Amino acid sequence: MKNYKVFYLLLVFILLVQGGYHTAQAEDNSSEGNWEFALAPFYLWAVSLDGDVVVGPQGGSVSMDFGDIFDNLEAVFIVHFETIYKDNYGLLFDVNFIDLGGSGSTPKSEINVDLEATVAELLPYYRWINGDHNLDFMAGVLYSRVSQGVTFSSLPLSIDVTEDWVDPFLAIRWNWGFTDKWGLVVKGGVGGFGVSSDFVWEGSGLLTYQPWKHAQFLLGYRAVGIDYETGAGPTRFVYDVTMAGPVVGINFKW
């Protein structure tokens, strides 16, 4: 089963590379205007989870590496899009959705656990420096949604909770094109500030390679941490989790 998933993901990735590259070629003339666009329709984030998830009196530490997550993966959706106007005023949209399902057993019952997590960024930005070195200042929101369900085969009992919240988020991104084809992108940001989450942070570093005018390959590392807590007693919900891992993908530009 695991080999089948690997083959499926590689096939989807190859099809997107071919289809997106020819689409970008067909839209060559659009880059001559005031707008520029970039789309990474399905990049791969080999994410690991580490932290605490608590629902009422239930929960505790969670630690899953990419192998564990891949074995229990039921659905995934990852996309990154951004646009910039006249080389200065931009908008970034990034969404990551993951659905994990797992099961375990006790001497008295089978336990099924389902976890869905969505993290999305909407960040308008201003490009303060433009050239071989680009420096972007970003200010927007980070949306989080977590749904966790637990069922017991031997008991008429299930735990099902869904929480979603929005945090203010500030970030800086530095992009250095050190050759005509190679570049480095570093991004860091913080948010929350007690508005919804106590604290949110993000950090990433990407090496880019652009062999063609409209296609750019990405390779690097990304980490996102969210510390959120609400309620008390039976309604208490804690999501204090760090998601981190290598990133690989292709970015289409026009």
C-alpha positions in Angstrom: 0.0 0.0 0.0 2.8 2.4 0.8 4.5 1.8 -2.6 1.2 2.5 -4.3 0.9 5.9 -2.6 4.4 6.8 -3.5 3.8 5.9 -7.2 0.5 7.9 -7.2 2.1 11.0 -5.7 5.0 10.9 -8.2 2.6 10.4 -11.1 0.5 13.5 -10.1 3.7 15.5 -9.7 5.0 14.6 -13.2 1.6 15.4 -14.8 1.5 18.8 -13.1 5.0 19.6 -14.2 4.2 18.8 -17.8 0.7 20.4 -17.9 1.6 23.5 -16.0 4.7 24.2 -18.1 2.8 24.1 -21.4 0.1 26.3 -19.9 2.6 28.8 -18.8 4.2 28.8 -22.2 0.8 29.6 -23.8 0.4 32.6 -21.5 3.8 34.1 -22.3 2.4 37.5 -23.4 0.7 38.1 -20.0 4.0 38.7 -18.3 4.5 41.9 -20.3 1.8 43.7 -18.3 1.7 45.1 -14.8 0.8 41.8 -13.1 3.0 38.8 -12.4 1.6 35.5 -11.1 3.1 32.3 -9.6 1.4 29.0 -8.8 2.7 25.9 -7.1 -0.4 23.7 -7.6 0.8 20.7 -5.6 4.1 20.9 -3.7 5.2 18.1 -1.4 5.8 18.9 2.3 7.1 15.8 4.1 5.7 17.0 7.3 6.2 15.6 10.8 4.0 16.5 13.8 5.1 17.1 17.4 3.3 18.7 20.3 0.1 18.3 22.4 -3.5 17.9 21.4 -6.1 17.9 24.2 -9.9 17.6 24.0 -11.5 18.0 27.4 -9.8 15.6 29.8 -8.5 13.5 26.9 -5.3 13.9 25.0 -1.6 14.3 25.5 1.6 14.4 23.5 1.6 13.6 19.8 4.7 12.8 17.8 4.5 11.5 14.2 7.3 11.5 11.7 6.6 11.6 7.9 6.6 7.8 7.7 3.9 7.4 10.3 1.8 10.2 8.7 2.2 8.7 5.2 1.0 5.3 6.4 -2.1 6.9 7.9 -2.7 9.5 5.2 -6.3 9.6 3.9 -6.3 12.9 2.0 -4.0 15.9 1.3 -4.3 19.2 -0.5 -1.5 21.7 -0.7 -1.3 24.7 -3.0 0.6 28.1 -3.1 -0.4 31.1 -5.2 0.7 34.7 -5.3 0.6 37.7 -7.5 2.4 41.1 -7.6 1.4 44.3 -9.2 4.0 46.7 -10.7 6.8 44.8 -8.9 5.8 46.3 -5.5 2.3 45.3 -4.3 1.7 41.6 -3.8 -0.7 39.0 -2.4 0.2 35.5 -1.2 -2.2 32.7 -0.6 -1.1 29.3 0.8 -3.3 26.4 2.0 -2.3 23.1 3.6 -4.9 20.4 4.4 -4.1 17.0 5.8 -6.5 14.2 6.9 -5.1 11.4 9.0 -6.9 8.2 10.1 -5.6 5.6 12.5 -6.7 2.9 14.8 -5.6 1.1 18.0 -6.9 -1.4 20.5 -7.2 -1.9 24.2 -8.2 -5.2 25.9 -11.8 -4.0 25.8 -12.2 -1.9 22.7 -11.0 -0.9 19.3 -10.3 2.8 19.0 -10.5 4.8 15.8 -9.0 8.3 15.5 -9.4 10.8 12.7 -7.5 14.1 12.6 -8.1 16.8 10.0 -5.9 19.9 10.1 -6.0 23.0 7.8 -3.5 25.9 7.9 -4.0 28.7 5.4 -2.2 32.1 4.9 -3.5 35.2 3.3 -0.7 37.8 3.2 -0.8 41.1 1.3 2.8 42.4 1.0 4.9 45.3 -0.1 8.2 44.7 -1.9 10.5 47.3 -0.4 13.7 46.2 -2.3 13.5 44.9 -5.9 16.3 43.5 -7.9 18.8 40.6 -7.4 17.8 40.9 -3.7 14.0 41.2 -3.0 12.7 42.1 0.4 9.0 41.7 1.1 7.1 42.9 4.2 3.9 40.9 4.8 0.9 41.6 7.1 -2.2 39.4 7.0 -4.0 36.5 8.6 -3.4 32.9 9.3 -6.4 30.6 9.4 -6.4 27.3 11.3 -9.0 24.5 11.5 -8.6 21.3 13.5 -11.2 18.5 13.6 -10.6 15.4 15.8 -12.8 12.4 16.2 -12.4 9.4 18.4 -14.7 6.4 18.5 -14.8 3.3 20.7 -16.2 0.0 19.2 -17.3 -1.4 22.6 -18.9 1.8 24.0 -21.7 4.2 22.8 -19.2 7.0 23.1 -17.5 9.2 20.7 -15.4 12.4 21.0 -15.8 14.8 18.1 -14.6 18.4 18.3 -13.9 21.0 15.6 -12.2 24.3 16.2 -11.3 27.0 13.8 -9.7 30.4 14.4 -7.9 33.3 12.7 -4.7 34.9 13.8 -3.0 38.1 12.7 0.4 37.4 11.1 3.5 39.4 10.2 6.3 38.1 8.1 9.4 39.1 6.2 10.7 37.3 3.1 14.1 37.7 1.4 14.7 36.4 -2.1 18.3 36.4 -3.5 18.9 35.5 -7.1 22.6 34.7 -7.0 22.8 33.5 -10.6 20.5 33.7 -13.6 18.9 30.4 -12.7 19.6 29.8 -9.0 18.2 31.6 -6.0 17.5 31.5 -2.3 14.3 32.4 -0.5 14.1 32.8 3.3 10.9 33.6 5.1 10.1 34.1 8.8 7.0 35.3 10.6 5.2 35.5 13.9 1.5 36.0 14.9 -1.3 35.2 17.2 -0.3 37.7 19.9 -3.1 36.4 22.1 -5.9 37.4 19.7 -6.8 33.8 19.1 -3.6 31.7 19.4 -1.2 32.5 22.2 1.6 32.4 19.6 2.1 31.4 16.0 5.4 31.2 14.1 6.7 30.1 10.7 10.2 29.7 9.2 11.3 28.4 5.8 14.3 28.3 3.6 14.1 27.3 -0.1 16.7 26.8 -2.8 15.3 27.6 -6.2 16.3 26.6 -9.7 14.7 28.1 -12.8 15.8 26.2 -16.0 12.9 27.7 -18.1 11.3 31.1 -18.2 8.0 29.9 -16.6 9.0 27.0 -14.4 11.0 27.1 -11.2 11.9 24.1 -9.0 11.9 24.4 -5.2 13.8 22.4 -2.5 14.1 23.3 1.1 12.6 23.1 4.6 9.6 24.6 6.3 8.3 24.7 9.9 5.0 26.1 11.4 4.2 26.2 15.1 0.7 26.9 16.6 0.0 27.3 20.3 -3.8 27.6 20.7 -6.0 26.9 23.8 -9.6 27.6 24.5 -12.3 26.5 27.0 -12.0 24.8 30.4 -13.0 21.5 31.9 -14.9 19.3 29.5 -14.8 22.0 26.8 -11.1 22.5 27.0 -9.2 22.3 23.7 -5.5 22.6 23.3 -3.6 22.5 20.0 0.1 23.1 20.7 1.8 21.5 17.7 4.8 22.1 15.4 4.6 20.9 11.8 8.0 20.7 10.1 9.8 18.9 7.3 11.4 19.1 3.8 9.7 20.8 0.9 10.0 20.0 -2.8 7.9 21.4 -5.6 7.6 23.3 -8.8 6.4 26.9 -9.2 4.9 28.1 -12.5 5.4 31.8 -13.2 3.9 34.1 -15.8 
